[in-house]
Amino acid sequence: MERSQIVALMQYGHSSISKLLLDYYARLGIKETEMMLLLHIHRFIEDNHPFPTPVELSERMSITDKECSELLRSLIKKDFLRMEDNQDEDQVMYETYSLTPLYERIIQEMYHENENESGSASNEDGKLYEIFEEEFSRPLSPMEYETIKVWLDQDKHKPELIKTALREAVISGKLNLRYIDRILHEWHKNGIKSSQEAKMHGDKFRQYQKGKRSAGQGKGTLPQYPNINWLDES
């Protein structure tokens, strides 16, 4: 087999796994064999096979199907895994595995960790996650939680500034973290550090757009307007 074929084979079918899962499983008391089983379940779910049997799982591991069944029962009992009933388009009931309990446990662990490290400051961070969940009308995914954590810990954005960016996204009708990240990046590039400066920036842009519409201009590309046209996606 040629080297190019080997490389192509190794790159085939990558599975997307949150770094948080690898960072926190040991802290939650999950053993390596249990973790590998959860990863295989994750892979099956990605492949649209959400309820693999113990035999199917054990074929990919170095344990028997009986040992696999025992591990599955243990993970469900420990609230790392859940079995759910679903219904297809033909009203036929079927069962699936869900890793949502595991992700929720990871998020809880991160909350507790932040509280222990930074005390009252983490309370403000915790409220920030709650605000996002309220606006999104659903729990945050592990990847979304990690993105917000990067804004706080690595980019050093203040929670109040992130909340203001969320408000701008709501006003613009583009409620997703990618758009909010663009807003924060633009504010950082323009030296905006406070929520008051950010609000003025956003209000000025909207005022400019309103004036443009009133003047009867078309929907072409916005003319150059220093530090204002960051919300335009045309």
C-alpha positions as semicolon CSV with decimal commas, in nm:
position;residue;x (nm);y (nm);z (nm)
1;M;0,000;0,000;0,000
2;E;0,136;0,341;-0,098
3;R;0,206;0,609;0,161
4;S;-0,065;0,838;0,016
5;Q;-0,319;0,557;0,053
6;I;-0,217;0,501;0,415
7;V;-0,257;0,873;0,491
8;A;-0,598;0,881;0,322
9;L;-0,705;0,574;0,518
10;M;-0,596;0,727;0,850
11;Q;-0,782;1,049;0,772
12;Y;-1,104;0,872;0,672
13;G;-1,411;0,921;0,889
14;H;-1,289;1,146;1,169
15;S;-1,519;1,158;1,471
16;S;-1,591;1,489;1,643
17;I;-1,522;1,469;2,018
18;S;-1,536;1,762;2,258
19;K;-1,207;1,832;2,435
20;L;-1,408;1,879;2,752
21;L;-1,499;1,511;2,743
22;L;-1,132;1,414;2,743
23;D;-1,040;1,676;3,003
24;Y;-1,305;1,591;3,259
25;Y;-1,392;1,220;3,243
26;A;-1,131;1,121;3,504
27;R;-1,250;1,395;3,742
28;L;-1,599;1,249;3,719
29;G;-1,470;0,908;3,823
30;I;-1,514;0,748;3,479
31;K;-1,266;0,465;3,421
32;E;-1,081;0,417;3,093
33;T;-1,288;0,116;2,986
34;E;-1,608;0,308;3,060
35;M;-1,475;0,606;2,868
36;M;-1,392;0,393;2,565
37;L;-1,741;0,246;2,572
38;L;-1,892;0,597;2,580
39;L;-1,673;0,699;2,286
40;H;-1,794;0,401;2,085
41;I;-2,154;0,491;2,166
42;H;-2,079;0,846;2,052
43;R;-1,942;0,707;1,726
44;F;-2,250;0,490;1,670
45;I;-2,475;0,790;1,733
46;E;-2,278;0,994;1,477
47;D;-2,329;0,709;1,229
48;N;-2,709;0,726;1,282
49;H;-2,712;0,405;1,483
50;P;-2,815;0,546;1,822
51;F;-2,887;0,217;2,001
52;P;-2,602;-0,031;1,944
53;T;-2,630;-0,367;2,114
54;P;-2,375;-0,495;2,369
55;V;-2,257;-0,740;2,103
56;E;-2,196;-0,461;1,849
57;L;-2,011;-0,256;2,107
58;S;-1,801;-0,545;2,240
59;E;-1,689;-0,631;1,885
60;R;-1,500;-0,301;1,882
61;M;-1,355;-0,344;2,230
62;S;-1,146;-0,596;2,422
63;I;-1,435;-0,698;2,650
64;T;-1,712;-0,954;2,618
65;D;-2,072;-0,865;2,542
66;K;-2,161;-0,966;2,900
67;E;-1,902;-0,725;3,042
68;C;-2,029;-0,462;2,802
69;S;-2,386;-0,508;2,930
70;E;-2,266;-0,467;3,288
71;L;-2,080;-0,149;3,200
72;L;-2,385;-0,007;3,024
73;R;-2,602;-0,073;3,330
74;S;-2,337;0,085;3,553
75;L;-2,309;0,399;3,337
76;I;-2,687;0,440;3,335
77;K;-2,702;0,392;3,711
78;K;-2,425;0,652;3,763
79;D;-2,618;0,895;3,540
80;F;-2,356;0,918;3,267
81;L;-2,578;0,756;3,006
82;R;-2,951;0,750;2,939
83;M;-3,190;0,539;2,734
84;E;-3,463;0,739;2,564
85;D;-3,781;0,647;2,375
86;N;-3,831;0,813;2,038
87;Q;-4,081;0,797;1,754
88;D;-4,012;0,805;1,381
89;E;-4,223;0,960;1,106
90;D;-4,436;0,644;1,084
91;Q;-4,516;0,664;1,458
92;V;-4,295;0,361;1,525
93;M;-4,130;0,369;1,866
94;Y;-3,757;0,306;1,899
95;E;-3,491;0,344;2,169
96;T;-3,172;0,546;2,163
97;Y;-2,878;0,613;2,389
98;S;-2,820;0,973;2,498
99;L;-2,493;1,120;2,627
100;T;-2,668;1,435;2,749
101;P;-2,636;1,330;3,118
102;L;-2,259;1,302;3,072
103;Y;-2,233;1,649;2,919
104;E;-2,450;1,793;3,196
105;R;-2,221;1,638;3,458
106;I;-1,918;1,792;3,287
107;I;-2,079;2,136;3,289
108;Q;-2,167;2,096;3,658
109;E;-1,807;2,002;3,732
110;M;-1,684;2,312;3,550
111;Y;-1,925;2,530;3,749
112;H;-1,793;2,387;4,077
113;E;-1,434;2,421;3,961
114;N;-1,482;2,786;3,872
115;E;-1,647;2,854;4,207
116;N;-1,354;2,702;4,394
117;E;-1,095;2,892;4,190
118;S;-1,242;3,239;4,168
119;G;-1,517;3,268;4,428
120;S;-1,765;3,547;4,359
121;A;-1,628;3,615;4,011
122;S;-1,739;3,268;3,902
123;N;-2,093;3,345;4,019
124;E;-2,109;3,616;3,756
125;D;-1,973;3,372;3,499
126;G;-2,234;3,115;3,601
127;K;-2,511;3,368;3,554
128;L;-2,370;3,442;3,209
129;Y;-2,422;3,081;3,102
130;E;-2,776;3,091;3,240
131;I;-2,851;3,408;3,042
132;F;-2,734;3,240;2,722
133;E;-2,953;2,937;2,794
134;E;-3,252;3,165;2,855
135;E;-3,198;3,348;2,526
136;F;-3,137;3,024;2,333
137;S;-3,440;2,861;2,507
138;R;-3,238;2,542;2,557
139;P;-2,935;2,410;2,747
140;L;-2,595;2,499;2,603
141;S;-2,401;2,223;2,432
142;P;-2,052;2,135;2,561
143;M;-1,899;2,307;2,257
144;E;-2,099;2,625;2,320
145;Y;-2,002;2,616;2,686
146;E;-1,637;2,578;2,587
147;T;-1,661;2,873;2,346
148;I;-1,796;3,102;2,618
149;K;-1,525;2,977;2,855
150;V;-1,261;3,072;2,596
151;W;-1,410;3,424;2,576
152;L;-1,376;3,456;2,952
153;D;-1,048;3,277;3,026
154;Q;-0,837;3,324;2,713
155;D;-0,976;3,633;2,541
156;K;-1,035;3,801;2,880
157;H;-1,370;3,951;2,778
158;K;-1,570;4,073;3,075
159;P;-1,904;3,897;3,135
160;E;-2,085;4,229;3,097
161;L;-1,929;4,283;2,753
162;I;-2,027;3,932;2,644
163;K;-2,385;3,997;2,759
164;T;-2,386;4,315;2,551
165;A;-2,265;4,118;2,247
166;L;-2,547;3,870;2,309
167;R;-2,791;4,163;2,315
168;E;-2,657;4,286;1,980
169;A;-2,706;3,938;1,832
170;V;-3,065;3,928;1,961
171;I;-3,138;4,271;1,811
172;S;-2,987;4,162;1,479
173;G;-3,186;3,837;1,479
174;K;-2,868;3,629;1,451
175;L;-2,863;3,430;1,772
176;N;-2,557;3,209;1,739
177;L;-2,213;3,201;1,900
178;R;-2,030;3,246;1,572
179;Y;-2,196;3,584;1,517
180;I;-2,135;3,686;1,878
181;D;-1,769;3,590;1,841
182;R;-1,743;3,820;1,538
183;I;-1,890;4,105;1,741
184;L;-1,644;4,053;2,027
185;H;-1,353;4,031;1,783
186;E;-1,456;4,357;1,616
187;W;-1,494;4,532;1,948
188;H;-1,150;4,413;2,057
189;K;-1,002;4,535;1,728
190;N;-1,158;4,878;1,786
191;G;-1,045;4,901;2,148
192;I;-1,396;4,868;2,294
193;K;-1,370;4,731;2,648
194;S;-1,686;4,840;2,830
195;S;-2,051;4,760;2,770
196;Q;-2,125;5,134;2,749
197;E;-1,876;5,179;2,463
198;A;-2,017;4,872;2,292
199;K;-2,375;4,998;2,317
200;M;-2,272;5,333;2,170
201;H;-2,095;5,150;1,889
202;G;-2,404;4,940;1,812
203;D;-2,645;5,233;1,840
204;K;-2,429;5,439;1,606
205;F;-2,432;5,161;1,347
206;R;-2,809;5,119;1,365
207;Q;-2,856;5,494;1,340
208;Y;-2,639;5,496;1,029
209;Q;-2,842;5,212;0,875
210;K;-3,168;5,393;0,954
211;G;-3,037;5,711;0,790
212;K;-2,932;5,516;0,485
213;R;-3,279;5,361;0,445
214;S;-3,442;5,699;0,492
215;A;-3,227;5,838;0,212
216;G;-3,371;5,571;-0,017
217;Q;-3,044;5,395;-0,093
218;G;-3,052;5,042;-0,230
219;K;-2,935;4,722;-0,071
220;G;-2,588;4,727;-0,220
221;T;-2,263;4,716;-0,031
222;L;-2,235;4,966;0,252
223;P;-2,001;5,259;0,188
224;Q;-1,693;5,283;0,405
225;Y;-1,786;5,407;0,750
226;P;-1,508;5,388;1,008
227;N;-1,563;5,124;1,281
228;I;-1,933;5,087;1,203
229;N;-1,996;4,836;0,924
230;W;-1,896;4,527;1,127
231;L;-2,251;4,393;1,149
232;D;-2,309;4,386;0,774
233;E;-2,286;4,037;0,623
234;S;-2,336;4,132;0,262
